Every structure is written in structure tokens, then in C-alpha cells.
Amino acid sequence: MRKIMLLAAALVFASVASNCAVVYGSLYTNVTENATIFNRDNSQKDGIGEKSGEACASSILGLIATGDAGIKAAAKKGGIKIVKSIDSNRSNVLGSVYVSECTIAYGD
């Protein structure tokens, strides 16, 4: 019984330690965070540009992964020539049953 308790504690510790820098839910996650701000233009209200574009990649069961979540793809989808800021959105359902990673680019 003691070995089972130690193993369970070790698994919990490893799970917490591996997720310290990232907000992550085991059952469900939908988190958006600011990744980078490039040229902050104070002449605009929010300084991130007039346009936005989103590009995503996803995975099912960790077996099949598709998509392009790159900055270039996001800028192209939004018709952006000058990228000023990037956000990142991460979603998952039941750990790795469905995982999605999106890049949102803002600019002009």
C-alpha cells in the first residue's frame, strides 16, 4: 500500500512540475496568451494593428496531426503585411484526445 501511495505522489509531483510554466487542464484547456509584441505603434488605440489572422494545427489521440500554426500562415489569412503582435491559443480535450494550437497574428 505504501508503494502505491509513493507512486501516486510521484506521478502528481511530475505532473505539476511539468506544467509549472504553462496553464494546462487535464480534462479541458482553452487558454489564450500573448506571445510577443513587436512594434508597438502608439498612434493606434491598442497598438496591435487593424487586421488579424489565425492559423491552427491539431492532433487527434497523438496519432494524427495536421495544420500550419505558423506566423506566416496567420498573417496570410489575415492579409497582414506587417506583423505587430502574436497571441497563442491552446486547447485540449481529455489530455491528448484532441489538441489544438493556434497562432493569432495582428498587424497592418
MOPAC internal coordinates of N, CA, C and O (Angstrom, degrees):
PM7 1SCF
backbone

  N    0.0000 0     0.00 0     0.00 0    0    0    0
  C    1.4435 1     0.00 0     0.00 0    1    0    0
  C    1.5279 1   110.49 1     0.00 0    2    1    0
  O    1.2310 1   120.98 1   140.76 1    3    2    1
  N    1.3274 1   115.73 1   -39.24 1    3    2    1
  C    1.4628 1   119.33 1  -179.41 1    5    3    2
  C    1.5300 1   111.17 1   -64.70 1    6    5    3
  O    1.2310 1   120.45 1   141.68 1    7    6    5
  N    1.3370 1   116.74 1   -38.32 1    7    6    5
  C    1.4616 1   120.30 1   178.94 1    9    7    6
  C    1.5337 1   110.74 1   -63.09 1   10    9    7
  O    1.2310 1   120.27 1   140.89 1   11   10    9
  N    1.3230 1   117.08 1   -39.11 1   11   10    9
  C    1.4643 1   120.97 1   178.97 1   13   11   10
  C    1.5213 1   110.16 1   -64.89 1   14   13   11
  O    1.2310 1   120.18 1   137.71 1   15   14   13
  N    1.3200 1   117.26 1   -42.29 1   15   14   13
  C    1.4664 1   121.09 1   179.27 1   17   15   14
  C    1.5322 1   110.61 1   -64.60 1   18   17   15
  O    1.2310 1   119.84 1   138.38 1   19   18   17
  N    1.3218 1   117.92 1   -41.62 1   19   18   17
  C    1.4613 1   121.01 1   178.01 1   21   19   18
  C    1.5253 1   111.48 1   -65.42 1   22   21   19
  O    1.2310 1   120.63 1   139.70 1   23   22   21
  N    1.3201 1   116.40 1   -40.30 1   23   22   21
  C    1.4604 1   120.52 1   178.01 1   25   23   22
  C    1.5303 1   110.50 1   -63.93 1   26   25   23
  O    1.2310 1   120.37 1   136.09 1   27   26   25
  N    1.3250 1   116.90 1   -43.91 1   27   26   25
  C    1.4664 1   121.02 1   178.63 1   29   27   26
  C    1.5247 1   110.53 1   -62.35 1   30   29   27
  O    1.2310 1   119.90 1   136.84 1   31   30   29
  N    1.3202 1   117.80 1   -43.16 1   31   30   29
  C    1.4689 1   121.42 1   178.72 1   33   31   30
  C    1.5258 1   110.62 1   -63.86 1   34   33   31
  O    1.2310 1   120.18 1   139.54 1   35   34   33
  N    1.3242 1   117.25 1   -40.46 1   35   34   33
  C    1.4673 1   120.91 1   178.89 1   37   35   34
  C    1.5243 1   110.88 1   -64.50 1   38   37   35
  O    1.2310 1   119.91 1   139.66 1   39   38   37
  N    1.3312 1   117.78 1   -40.34 1   39   38   37
  C    1.4594 1   121.23 1   178.51 1   41   39   38
  C    1.5242 1   111.68 1   -65.54 1   42   41   39
  O    1.2310 1   120.45 1   138.61 1   43   42   41
  N    1.3207 1   116.74 1   -41.39 1   43   42   41
  C    1.4636 1   120.39 1   177.57 1   45   43   42
  C    1.5154 1   110.25 1   -64.09 1   46   45   43
  O    1.2310 1   120.43 1   135.07 1   47   46   45
  N    1.3223 1   116.78 1   -44.93 1   47   46   45
  C    1.4649 1   120.45 1   178.99 1   49   47   46
  C    1.5277 1   111.39 1   -61.18 1   50   49   47
  O    1.2310 1   120.22 1   136.07 1   51   50   49
  N    1.3287 1   117.19 1   -43.93 1   51   50   49
  C    1.4675 1   120.93 1   179.73 1   53   51   50
  C    1.5180 1   110.84 1   -63.81 1   54   53   51
  O    1.2310 1   120.35 1   140.70 1   55   54   53
  N    1.3138 1   116.94 1   -39.30 1   55   54   53
  C    1.4605 1   120.65 1   178.95 1   57   55   54
  C    1.5239 1   111.18 1   -65.25 1   58   57   55
  O    1.2310 1   120.18 1   135.13 1   59   58   57
  N    1.3155 1   117.26 1   -44.87 1   59   58   57
  C    1.4681 1   121.71 1   179.29 1   61   59   58
  C    1.5220 1   110.36 1   -66.54 1   62   61   59
  O    1.2310 1   120.03 1   136.38 1   63   62   61
  N    1.3169 1   117.54 1   -43.62 1   63   62   61
  C    1.4681 1   121.40 1  -178.14 1   65   63   62
  C    1.5281 1   111.51 1   -64.49 1   66   65   63
  O    1.2310 1   120.01 1   144.05 1   67   66   65
  N    1.3161 1   117.59 1   -35.95 1   67   66   65
  C    1.4634 1   119.77 1  -178.20 1   69   67   66
  C    1.5191 1   112.25 1   -76.77 1   70   69   67
  O    1.2310 1   119.63 1   163.77 1   71   70   69
  N    1.3275 1   118.32 1   -16.23 1   71   70   69
  C    1.4606 1   121.37 1  -177.42 1   73   71   70
  C    1.5199 1   112.85 1  -112.44 1   74   73   71
  O    1.2310 1   119.43 1  -160.45 1   75   74   73
  N    1.3072 1   118.69 1    19.55 1   75   74   73
  C    1.4662 1   121.11 1  -177.05 1   77   75   74
  C    1.5254 1   112.78 1   -62.65 1   78   77   75
  O    1.2310 1   119.89 1   137.36 1   79   78   77
  N    1.3083 1   117.82 1   -42.64 1   79   78   77
  C    1.4599 1   120.76 1  -174.13 1   81   79   78
  C    1.5185 1   112.83 1   -87.35 1   82   81   79
  O    1.2310 1   119.64 1   167.62 1   83   82   81
  N    1.3219 1   118.28 1   -12.38 1   83   82   81
  C    1.4530 1   121.97 1  -174.42 1   85   83   82
  C    1.5165 1   109.35 1  -124.66 1   86   85   83
  O    1.2310 1   120.77 1   -44.97 1   87   86   85
  N    1.3352 1   116.13 1   135.03 1   87   86   85
  C    1.4673 1   120.44 1   174.02 1   89   87   86
  C    1.5164 1   106.82 1   -76.89 1   90   89   87
  O    1.2310 1   120.37 1   -58.49 1   91   90   89
  N    1.3219 1   116.90 1   121.51 1   91   90   89
  C    1.4505 1   121.70 1  -173.28 1   93   91   90
  C    1.5167 1   109.57 1  -147.84 1   94   93   91
  O    1.2310 1   120.39 1   -50.74 1   95   94   93
  N    1.3208 1   116.85 1   129.26 1   95   94   93
  C    1.4576 1   121.33 1   175.74 1   97   95   94
  C    1.5209 1   110.05 1  -106.66 1   98   97   95
  O    1.2310 1   120.01 1   -41.05 1   99   98   97
  N    1.3024 1   117.58 1   138.95 1   99   98   97
  C    1.4617 1   120.91 1  -178.36 1  101   99   98
  C    1.5262 1   111.99 1   -70.02 1  102  101   99
  O    1.2310 1   120.38 1   145.07 1  103  102  101
  N    1.3446 1   116.89 1   -34.93 1  103  102  101
  C    1.4563 1   120.04 1  -179.15 1  105  103  102
  C    1.5204 1   112.73 1   -91.21 1  106  105  103
  O    1.2310 1   120.38 1   138.69 1  107  106  105
  N    1.3404 1   116.88 1   -41.31 1  107  106  105
  C    1.4632 1   120.92 1  -177.53 1  109  107  106
  C    1.5178 1   109.85 1  -155.43 1  110  109  107
  O    1.2310 1   120.59 1   -42.39 1  111  110  109
  N    1.3153 1   116.47 1   137.61 1  111  110  109
  C    1.4634 1   122.44 1   175.97 1  113  111  110
  C    1.5179 1   108.87 1  -136.45 1  114  113  111
  O    1.2310 1   120.30 1   -42.63 1  115  114  113
  N    1.3229 1   117.04 1   137.37 1  115  114  113
  C    1.4561 1   123.02 1   169.94 1  117  115  114
  C    1.5183 1   106.16 1  -149.53 1  118  117  115
  O    1.2310 1   120.07 1   -88.92 1  119  118  117
  N    1.3313 1   117.48 1    91.08 1  119  118  117
  C    1.4574 1   123.54 1  -171.61 1  121  119  118
  C    1.5240 1   109.57 1  -125.84 1  122  121  119
  O    1.2310 1   120.88 1   -47.38 1  123  122  121
  N    1.3287 1   115.92 1   132.62 1  123  122  121
  C    1.4596 1   121.34 1   173.07 1  125  123  122
  C    1.5132 1   107.79 1  -116.04 1  126  125  123
  O    1.2310 1   120.68 1   -46.30 1  127  126  125
  N    1.3249 1   116.30 1   133.70 1  127  126  125
  C    1.4622 1   120.01 1   178.59 1  129  127  126
  C    1.5197 1   109.59 1  -137.52 1  130  129  127
  O    1.2310 1   121.03 1   -29.25 1  131  130  129
  N    1.3205 1   115.64 1   150.75 1  131  130  129
  C    1.4524 1   120.73 1   177.59 1  133  131  130
  C    1.5132 1   108.19 1   -77.18 1  134  133  131
  O    1.2310 1   120.98 1   -56.03 1  135  134  133
  N    1.3012 1   115.73 1   123.97 1  135  134  133
  C    1.4551 1   119.64 1  -178.60 1  137  135  134
  C    1.5261 1   111.64 1   -91.68 1  138  137  135
  O    1.2310 1   120.20 1   130.00 1  139  138  137
  N    1.3358 1   117.22 1   -50.00 1  139  138  137
  C    1.4563 1   120.51 1  -174.92 1  141  139  138
  C    1.5192 1   110.49 1  -152.46 1  142  141  139
  O    1.2310 1   120.43 1   -38.00 1  143  142  141
  N    1.3090 1   116.79 1   142.00 1  143  142  141
  C    1.4622 1   122.00 1   169.25 1  145  143  142
  C    1.5120 1   106.27 1  -117.39 1  146  145  143
  O    1.2310 1   120.57 1   -56.20 1  147  146  145
  N    1.3237 1   116.52 1   123.80 1  147  146  145
  C    1.4501 1   121.09 1  -178.98 1  149  147  146
  C    1.5247 1   110.11 1   -90.37 1  150  149  147
  O    1.2310 1   119.62 1    74.88 1  151  150  149
  N    1.3059 1   118.33 1  -105.12 1  151  150  149
  C    1.4642 1   123.09 1  -177.19 1  153  151  150
  C    1.5181 1   109.80 1   -86.30 1  154  153  151
  O    1.2310 1   120.40 1   -77.67 1  155  154  153
  N    1.3030 1   116.84 1   102.33 1  155  154  153
  C    1.4605 1   119.08 1   178.51 1  157  155  154
  C    1.5230 1   108.61 1   -78.85 1  158  157  155
  O    1.2310 1   120.85 1   -62.20 1  159  158  157
  N    1.3288 1   115.97 1   117.80 1  159  158  157
  C    1.4608 1   122.83 1  -177.34 1  161  159  158
  C    1.5232 1   108.54 1  -102.40 1  162  161  159
  O    1.2310 1   120.10 1   -74.31 1  163  162  161
  N    1.3081 1   117.41 1   105.69 1  163  162  161
  C    1.4609 1   121.57 1  -176.08 1  165  163  162
  C    1.5188 1   113.40 1   -73.03 1  166  165  163
  O    1.2310 1   119.50 1   172.76 1  167  166  165
  N    1.3326 1   118.56 1    -7.24 1  167  166  165
  C    1.4496 1   119.73 1   178.79 1  169  167  166
  C    1.5246 1   111.10 1   -76.21 1  170  169  167
  O    1.2310 1   120.22 1   162.07 1  171  170  169
  N    1.3212 1   117.18 1   -17.93 1  171  170  169
  C    1.4540 1   120.67 1   176.72 1  173  171  170
  C    1.5202 1   109.38 1   -99.61 1  174  173  171
  O    1.2310 1   120.97 1   -25.41 1  175  174  173
  N    1.3102 1   115.75 1   154.59 1  175  174  173
  C    1.4604 1   121.39 1  -175.05 1  177  175  174
  C    1.5250 1   112.64 1   -53.79 1  178  177  175
  O    1.2310 1   120.14 1   129.22 1  179  178  177
  N    1.3242 1   117.35 1   -50.78 1  179  178  177
  C    1.4618 1   119.64 1  -176.74 1  181  179  178
  C    1.5215 1   113.46 1  -109.50 1  182  181  179
  O    1.2310 1   119.85 1   173.60 1  183  182  181
  N    1.3182 1   117.89 1    -6.40 1  183  182  181
  C    1.4532 1   120.80 1   174.54 1  185  183  182
  C    1.5060 1   116.08 1    74.26 1  186  185  183
  O    1.2310 1   119.24 1  -172.26 1  187  186  185
  N    1.3635 1   119.05 1     7.74 1  187  186  185
  C    1.4627 1   119.24 1  -178.71 1  189  187  186
  C    1.5198 1   112.89 1  -108.75 1  190  189  187
  O    1.2310 1   119.64 1  -179.71 1  191  190  189
  N    1.3172 1   118.29 1     0.29 1  191  190  189
  C    1.4578 1   120.65 1   175.92 1  193  191  190
  C    1.5060 1   113.58 1   105.43 1  194  193  191
  O    1.2310 1   122.11 1    -8.77 1  195  194  193
  N    1.3227 1   113.56 1   171.23 1  195  194  193
  C    1.4607 1   121.81 1  -176.19 1  197  195  194
  C    1.5315 1   112.58 1   -88.08 1  198  197  195
  O    1.2310 1   119.84 1   153.89 1  199  198  197
  N    1.3252 1   117.90 1   -26.11 1  199  198  197
  C    1.4643 1   121.92 1  -172.35 1  201  199  198
  C    1.5273 1   111.22 1  -115.34 1  202  201  199
  O    1.2310 1   121.38 1   -20.78 1  203  202  201
  N    1.3378 1   114.97 1   159.22 1  203  202  201
  C    1.4719 1   119.94 1   173.06 1  205  203  202
  C    1.5169 1   109.07 1  -143.86 1  206  205  203
  O    1.2310 1   121.05 1   -28.57 1  207  206  205
  N    1.3153 1   115.59 1   151.43 1  207  206  205
  C    1.4542 1   122.69 1   177.14 1  209  207  206
  C    1.5136 1   109.96 1  -144.98 1  210  209  207
  O    1.2310 1   120.50 1   -33.66 1  211  210  209
  N    1.3115 1   116.65 1   146.34 1  211  210  209
  C    1.4632 1   121.39 1  -176.56 1  213  211  210
  C    1.5263 1   110.37 1  -125.54 1  214  213  211
  O    1.2310 1   120.68 1   -43.61 1  215  214  213
  N    1.3189 1   116.31 1   136.39 1  215  214  213
  C    1.4624 1   122.81 1   176.51 1  217  215  214
  C    1.5210 1   108.37 1  -130.81 1  218  217  215
  O    1.2310 1   120.31 1   -44.30 1  219  218  217
  N    1.3340 1   117.01 1   135.70 1  219  218  217
  C    1.4726 1   120.68 1  -173.51 1  221  219  218
  C    1.5306 1   112.38 1  -130.77 1  222  221  219
  O    1.2310 1   121.63 1   -25.29 1  223  222  221
  N    1.3066 1   114.48 1   154.71 1  223  222  221
  C    1.4606 1   123.17 1   170.29 1  225  223  222
  C    1.5221 1   106.55 1  -130.97 1  226  225  223
  O    1.2310 1   120.27 1   -32.16 1  227  226  225
  N    1.3345 1   117.09 1   147.84 1  227  226  225
  C    1.4623 1   119.52 1  -178.28 1  229  227  226
  C    1.5229 1   110.80 1  -140.50 1  230  229  227
  O    1.2310 1   121.95 1   -16.98 1  231  230  229
  N    1.3163 1   113.87 1   163.02 1  231  230  229
  C    1.4607 1   121.27 1  -178.40 1  233  231  230
  C    1.5256 1   108.94 1  -139.76 1  234  233  231
  O    1.2310 1   120.63 1   -37.60 1  235  234  233
  N    1.3236 1   116.40 1   142.40 1  235  234  233
  C    1.4588 1   121.97 1   176.93 1  237  235  234
  C    1.5203 1   108.41 1  -118.03 1  238  237  235
  O    1.2310 1   121.09 1   -58.81 1  239  238  237
  N    1.3105 1   115.52 1   121.19 1  239  238  237
  C    1.4678 1   123.69 1   178.69 1  241  239  238
  C    1.5290 1   113.12 1    57.05 1  242  241  239
  O    1.2310 1   119.96 1  -162.37 1  243  242  241
  N    1.3075 1   117.69 1    17.63 1  243  242  241
  C    1.4487 1   120.90 1  -178.19 1  245  243  242
  C    1.5196 1   112.38 1    67.36 1  246  245  243
  O    1.2310 1   120.38 1  -169.09 1  247  246  245
  N    1.3404 1   116.88 1    10.91 1  247  246  245
  C    1.4620 1   121.41 1  -177.94 1  249  247  246
  C    1.5190 1   112.42 1  -103.53 1  250  249  247
  O    1.2310 1   120.63 1   142.96 1  251  250  249
  N    1.3330 1   116.40 1   -37.04 1  251  250  249
  C    1.4578 1   121.63 1  -177.62 1  253  251  250
  C    1.5194 1   108.07 1  -124.62 1  254  253  251
  O    1.2310 1   120.32 1   -52.99 1  255  254  253
  N    1.3151 1   116.99 1   127.01 1  255  254  253
  C    1.4685 1   121.23 1   178.54 1  257  255  254
  C    1.5166 1   108.64 1  -131.91 1  258  257  255
  O    1.2310 1   120.71 1   -45.85 1  259  258  257
  N    1.3462 1   116.25 1   134.15 1  259  258  257
  C    1.4547 1   121.02 1   179.72 1  261  259  258
  C    1.5215 1   110.12 1  -141.63 1  262  261  259
  O    1.2310 1   120.77 1   -19.29 1  263  262  261
  N    1.3176 1   116.14 1   160.71 1  263  262  261
  C    1.4545 1   121.41 1   172.80 1  265  263  262
  C    1.5120 1   113.50 1   114.67 1  266  265  263
  O    1.2310 1   121.61 1   -10.56 1  267  266  265
  N    1.3216 1   114.52 1   169.44 1  267  266  265
  C    1.4561 1   122.78 1   177.82 1  269  267  266
  C    1.5195 1   106.81 1  -131.02 1  270  269  267
  O    1.2310 1   119.93 1   -73.53 1  271  270  269
  N    1.3087 1   117.74 1   106.47 1  271  270  269
  C    1.4634 1   122.55 1  -179.03 1  273  271  270
  C    1.5224 1   110.98 1  -102.28 1  274  273  271
  O    1.2310 1   120.45 1  -152.19 1  275  274  273
  N    1.3113 1   116.74 1    27.81 1  275  274  273
  C    1.4547 1   120.99 1  -177.68 1  277  275  274
  C    1.5224 1   113.30 1   -80.15 1  278  277  275
  O    1.2310 1   121.23 1   -17.05 1  279  278  277
  N    1.3256 1   115.26 1   162.95 1  279  278  277
  C    1.4596 1   122.10 1   179.71 1  281  279  278
  C    1.5320 1   110.05 1   -64.71 1  282  281  279
  O    1.2310 1   119.89 1   138.69 1  283  282  281
  N    1.3266 1   117.81 1   -41.31 1  283  282  281
  C    1.4659 1   120.98 1   179.82 1  285  283  282
  C    1.5255 1   111.00 1   -60.10 1  286  285  283
  O    1.2310 1   120.21 1   136.58 1  287  286  285
  N    1.3150 1   117.20 1   -43.42 1  287  286  285
  C    1.4657 1   121.01 1  -179.37 1  289  287  286
  C    1.5257 1   110.67 1   -65.55 1  290  289  287
  O    1.2310 1   120.05 1   139.02 1  291  290  289
  N    1.3190 1   117.51 1   -40.98 1  291  290  289
  C    1.4686 1   120.88 1   179.06 1  293  291  290
  C    1.5216 1   110.72 1   -65.40 1  294  293  291
  O    1.2310 1   120.26 1   136.86 1  295  294  293
  N    1.3277 1   117.11 1   -43.14 1  295  294  293
  C    1.4675 1   121.17 1   179.29 1  297  295  294
  C    1.5288 1   110.43 1   -63.66 1  298  297  295
  O    1.2310 1   120.41 1   137.74 1  299  298  297
  N    1.3103 1   116.83 1   -42.26 1  299  298  297
  C    1.4689 1   121.20 1   179.98 1  301  299  298
  C    1.5294 1   110.51 1   -62.47 1  302  301  299
  O    1.2310 1   119.89 1   136.14 1  303  302  301
  N    1.3291 1   117.81 1   -43.86 1  303  302  301
  C    1.4602 1   121.22 1  -179.86 1  305  303  302
  C    1.5229 1   112.00 1   -64.50 1  306  305  303
  O    1.2310 1   119.96 1   150.39 1  307  306  305
  N    1.3300 1   117.67 1   -29.61 1  307  306  305
  C    1.4527 1   121.19 1   179.78 1  309  307  306
  C    1.5169 1   113.60 1   -94.30 1  310  309  307
  O    1.2310 1   119.82 1   179.30 1  311  310  309
  N    1.3295 1   117.95 1    -0.70 1  311  310  309
  C    1.4610 1   121.30 1  -177.69 1  313  311  310
  C    1.5224 1   112.13 1    65.62 1  314  313  311
  O    1.2310 1   120.88 1  -144.43 1  315  314  313
  N    1.3257 1   115.91 1    35.57 1  315  314  313
  C    1.4608 1   122.22 1  -175.83 1  317  315  314
  C    1.5273 1   109.89 1   -96.45 1  318  317  315
  O    1.2310 1   120.85 1   -49.74 1  319  318  317
  N    1.3290 1   115.97 1   130.26 1  319  318  317
  C    1.4649 1   120.77 1   176.75 1  321  319  318
  C    1.5321 1   111.39 1   -99.93 1  322  321  319
  O    1.2310 1   119.99 1   148.00 1  323  322  321
  N    1.3285 1   117.63 1   -32.00 1  323  322  321
  C    1.4645 1   122.47 1   178.77 1  325  323  322
  C    1.5260 1   108.12 1  -122.73 1  326  325  323
  O    1.2310 1   120.31 1   -70.20 1  327  326  325
  N    1.3299 1   117.02 1   109.80 1  327  326  325
  C    1.4642 1   122.13 1   179.50 1  329  327  326
  C    1.5230 1   108.90 1   -81.53 1  330  329  327
  O    1.2310 1   120.66 1   -52.10 1  331  330  329
  N    1.3373 1   116.33 1   127.90 1  331  330  329
  C    1.4666 1   120.89 1  -179.27 1  333  331  330
  C    1.5168 1   112.97 1  -109.40 1  334  333  331
  O    1.2310 1   120.19 1   153.18 1  335  334  333
  N    1.3165 1   117.25 1   -26.82 1  335  334  333
  C    1.4654 1   120.18 1  -177.28 1  337  335  334
  C    1.5227 1   109.27 1  -155.29 1  338  337  335
  O    1.2310 1   121.32 1   -27.18 1  339  338  337
  N    1.3264 1   115.08 1   152.82 1  339  338  337
  C    1.4591 1   121.05 1   179.38 1  341  339  338
  C    1.5228 1   108.98 1  -133.64 1  342  341  339
  O    1.2310 1   120.85 1   -45.27 1  343  342  341
  N    1.3219 1   115.97 1   134.73 1  343  342  341
  C    1.4578 1   121.93 1   170.47 1  345  343  342
  C    1.5232 1   107.86 1  -113.66 1  346  345  343
  O    1.2310 1   121.06 1   -21.49 1  347  346  345
  N    1.3171 1   115.57 1   158.51 1  347  346  345
  C    1.4571 1   121.66 1   178.17 1  349  347  346
  C    1.5191 1   108.13 1  -125.29 1  350  349  347
  O    1.2310 1   120.39 1   -44.98 1  351  350  349
  N    1.3279 1   116.86 1   135.02 1  351  350  349
  C    1.4652 1   121.54 1   177.48 1  353  351  350
  C    1.5195 1   108.39 1  -122.15 1  354  353  351
  O    1.2310 1   121.48 1   -48.96 1  355  354  353
  N    1.3181 1   114.77 1   131.04 1  355  354  353
  C    1.4584 1   121.95 1  -177.67 1  357  355  354
  C    1.5240 1   108.35 1  -124.08 1  358  357  355
  O    1.2310 1   120.52 1   -49.92 1  359  358  357
  N    1.3364 1   116.62 1   130.08 1  359  358  357
  C    1.4619 1   121.38 1   177.77 1  361  359  358
  C    1.5165 1   109.18 1  -134.59 1  362  361  359
  O    1.2310 1   121.13 1   -33.82 1  363  362  361
  N    1.3212 1   115.45 1   146.18 1  363  362  361
  C    1.4600 1   119.19 1   171.44 1  365  363  362
  C    1.5164 1   109.43 1  -151.71 1  366  365  363
  O    1.2310 1   121.21 1   -23.73 1  367  366  365
  N    1.3309 1   115.28 1   156.27 1  367  366  365
  C    1.4505 1   122.24 1   176.06 1  369  367  366
  C    1.5216 1   107.48 1  -127.47 1  370  369  367
  O    1.2310 1   120.79 1   -54.52 1  371  370  369
  N    1.3098 1   116.09 1   125.48 1  371  370  369
  C    1.4638 1   122.66 1   179.10 1  373  371  370
  C    1.5243 1   112.67 1    52.00 1  374  373  371
  O    1.2310 1   121.38 1  -126.44 1  375  374  373
  N    1.3054 1   114.96 1    53.56 1  375  374  373
  C    1.4649 1   120.62 1   177.96 1  377  375  374
  C    1.5012 1   111.67 1    74.44 1  378  377  375
  O    1.2310 1   119.90 1    83.49 1  379  378  377
  N    1.3466 1   117.79 1   -96.51 1  379  378  377
  C    1.4571 1   119.94 1  -177.58 1  381  379  378
  C    1.5289 1   113.26 1  -119.55 1  382  381  379
  O    1.2310 1   119.98 1  -161.88 1  383  382  381
  N    1.3430 1   117.64 1    18.12 1  383  382  381
  C    1.4601 1   119.15 1   176.80 1  385  383  382
  C    1.5211 1   108.97 1   -62.36 1  386  385  383
  O    1.2310 1   120.32 1   130.20 1  387  386  385
  N    1.3352 1   116.99 1   -49.80 1  387  386  385
  C    1.4606 1   121.41 1   173.77 1  389  387  386
  C    1.5202 1   107.89 1  -138.12 1  390  389  387
  O    1.2310 1   120.29 1   -53.35 1  391  390  389
  N    1.3289 1   117.05 1   126.65 1  391  390  389
  C    1.4582 1   122.32 1   179.97 1  393  391  390
  C    1.5225 1   108.22 1  -129.78 1  394  393  391
  O    1.2310 1   120.54 1   -43.56 1  395  394  393
  N    1.3388 1   116.57 1   136.44 1  395  394  393
  C    1.4412 1   121.81 1   178.63 1  397  395  394
  C    1.5115 1   109.42 1  -134.26 1  398  397  395
  O    1.2310 1   120.36 1   -43.46 1  399  398  397
  N    1.3228 1   116.91 1   136.54 1  399  398  397
  C    1.4599 1   123.42 1   177.60 1  401  399  398
  C    1.5335 1   106.43 1  -128.13 1  402  401  399
  O    1.2310 1   120.37 1   -57.68 1  403  402  401
  N    1.3413 1   116.91 1   122.32 1  403  402  401
  C    1.4627 1   121.75 1  -178.23 1  405  403  402
  C    1.5142 1   110.65 1  -122.51 1  406  405  403
  O    1.2310 1   120.93 1   -33.73 1  407  406  405
  N    1.3273 1   115.83 1   146.27 1  407  406  405
  C    1.4612 1   123.00 1   173.40 1  409  407  406
  C    1.5162 1   106.58 1  -113.33 1  410  409  407
  O    1.2310 1   120.30 1   -51.63 1  411  410  409
  N    1.3306 1   117.02 1   128.37 1  411  410  409
  C    1.4512 1   122.26 1   177.09 1  413  411  410
  C    1.5240 1   107.01 1  -112.51 1  414  413  411
  O    1.2310 1   120.71 1   -61.57 1  415  414  413
  N    1.3212 1   116.24 1   118.43 1  415  414  413
  C    1.4583 1   121.53 1   179.71 1  417  415  414
  C    1.5170 1   109.66 1  -103.54 1  418  417  415
  O    1.2310 1   120.69 1   -39.92 1  419  418  417
  N    1.3501 1   116.29 1   140.08 1  419  418  417
  C    1.4598 1   122.43 1   177.67 1  421  419  418
  C    1.5266 1   108.06 1  -122.70 1  422  421  419
  O    1.2310 1   120.74 1   -35.12 1  423  422  421
  N    1.3107 1   116.19 1   144.88 1  423  422  421
  C    1.4640 1   119.17 1   178.83 1  425  423  422
  C    1.5007 1   112.09 1   170.19 1  426  425  423
  O    1.2310 1   121.60 1    22.10 1  427  426  425
  N    1.3100 1   114.54 1  -157.90 1  427  426  425
  C    1.4671 1   121.15 1  -178.96 1  429  427  426
  C    1.5177 1   110.71 1  -124.34 1  430  429  427
  O    1.2310 1   120.10 1   180.00 1  431  430  429

